[in-house]
Amino acid sequence: MKKTSMAKLQTAKKTTKVLGLILCLGSLPLVAFVTGCAGDRYHQSTGEAIDDSGISMRVKSALSNDAEYKYDGVSVKTFKGTVQLSGFVDNHAQKSRAADLAKGVEGVKDVENNITVKD
């Protein structure tokens, strides 16, 4: 009788270990999914990357649709709502106008105007 009780106890321990292992392995994809989408101050979350992509497209559109100047040499990058303008323009008025156009786009929190004037 004692052997049967010991065998049942060992089987229960093995079953508990296997169930614990299955639960741990089963939760790994969930943990990776939840933490993989989160951003911090140096990395964008998935949602922020999508938002920033839309902001960049809207800023580029605003620059290309400007009636006053053409901004072929200007690059637009966005990180967490902050737009960075870089490239070359012909005069200071064109540089200022590019920043003003970018600031007027929905979703833009700040503009870093790194455009260089070709004097």
C-alpha positions as CSV (number, residue, x, y, z in Angstrom):
1,M,0.0,0.0,0.0
2,K,2.8,2.3,0.7
3,K,4.3,1.8,-2.8
4,T,1.0,2.8,-4.4
5,S,0.9,6.1,-2.4
6,M,4.5,6.9,-3.3
7,A,3.8,6.2,-7.0
8,K,0.7,8.4,-6.9
9,L,2.7,11.2,-5.2
10,Q,5.5,11.0,-7.8
11,T,3.0,11.0,-10.6
12,A,1.4,14.1,-9.2
13,K,4.7,15.9,-8.9
14,K,5.6,15.1,-12.5
15,T,2.2,16.2,-13.7
16,T,2.6,19.5,-11.7
17,K,6.0,20.1,-13.2
18,V,4.8,19.4,-16.8
19,L,1.8,21.7,-16.3
20,G,4.0,24.5,-14.9
21,L,6.4,24.1,-17.9
22,I,3.5,24.3,-20.3
23,L,2.1,27.4,-18.7
24,C,5.5,29.1,-18.7
25,L,6.2,28.3,-22.4
26,G,2.6,29.2,-23.3
27,S,2.9,32.7,-21.7
28,L,6.2,33.6,-23.5
29,P,4.5,34.8,-26.7
30,L,2.1,36.9,-24.7
31,V,4.9,38.5,-22.7
32,A,6.9,39.1,-25.9
33,F,3.9,40.6,-27.6
34,V,3.1,43.0,-24.7
35,T,6.7,44.1,-24.1
36,G,7.6,44.1,-27.8
37,C,5.1,46.9,-28.7
38,A,6.1,49.2,-25.9
39,G,8.3,52.2,-26.5
40,D,10.6,54.2,-24.2
41,R,12.2,57.5,-24.6
42,Y,14.7,56.2,-27.2
43,H,12.4,53.7,-29.1
44,Q,9.0,54.1,-30.7
45,S,6.1,51.9,-29.9
46,T,4.3,50.4,-32.8
47,G,1.5,52.9,-32.5
48,E,4.0,55.8,-32.4
49,A,5.8,54.5,-35.5
50,I,2.5,54.4,-37.4
51,D,1.6,57.9,-36.2
52,D,5.0,59.3,-37.0
53,S,4.9,57.8,-40.5
54,G,1.6,59.6,-41.1
55,I,2.9,62.9,-39.8
56,S,6.0,62.7,-42.1
57,M,3.7,62.0,-45.0
58,R,1.5,65.0,-44.2
59,V,4.5,67.3,-43.7
60,K,6.0,66.2,-47.0
61,S,2.7,66.8,-48.7
62,A,2.4,70.3,-47.1
63,L,5.9,71.2,-48.4
64,S,5.3,69.9,-51.9
65,N,1.9,71.7,-52.2
66,D,3.4,75.1,-51.2
67,A,2.7,77.6,-53.9
68,E,5.6,79.9,-52.9
69,Y,8.6,77.5,-52.8
70,K,9.6,74.0,-53.9
71,Y,11.3,71.9,-51.3
72,D,12.9,69.1,-53.4
73,G,16.1,69.1,-51.3
74,V,14.4,68.9,-47.9
75,S,14.2,65.6,-46.0
76,V,11.5,65.0,-43.3
77,K,11.9,62.6,-40.4
78,T,9.6,62.2,-37.4
79,F,10.2,60.7,-34.0
80,K,7.5,60.8,-31.3
81,G,5.8,63.8,-32.9
82,T,8.9,65.8,-33.3
83,V,9.6,66.6,-37.0
84,Q,13.2,67.1,-38.2
85,L,13.7,69.0,-41.4
86,S,17.1,68.7,-43.1
87,G,18.5,69.5,-46.5
88,F,19.2,72.6,-48.5
89,V,17.2,75.6,-49.6
90,D,18.1,78.8,-51.5
91,N,17.3,81.5,-48.8
92,H,16.3,82.1,-45.2
93,A,12.7,82.9,-46.0
94,Q,12.4,79.4,-47.6
95,K,13.9,77.8,-44.5
96,S,11.4,79.7,-42.2
97,R,8.5,78.9,-44.4
98,A,9.3,75.2,-44.3
99,A,9.3,75.2,-40.5
100,D,6.0,77.1,-40.4
101,L,4.4,74.7,-42.8
102,A,5.6,71.7,-40.7
103,K,4.3,73.3,-37.5
104,G,0.8,73.7,-39.1
105,V,0.5,70.0,-39.7
106,E,-1.8,68.0,-37.4
107,G,0.0,65.8,-34.9
108,V,3.3,67.8,-35.0
109,K,4.5,68.5,-31.4
110,D,7.8,70.2,-32.3
111,V,9.9,71.1,-35.3
112,E,13.7,70.9,-35.4
113,N,14.7,73.0,-38.4
114,N,18.1,71.7,-39.5
115,I,17.8,73.0,-43.1
116,T,20.9,74.7,-44.5
117,V,20.7,77.8,-46.6
118,K,22.9,77.7,-49.8
119,D,24.3,81.2,-49.7
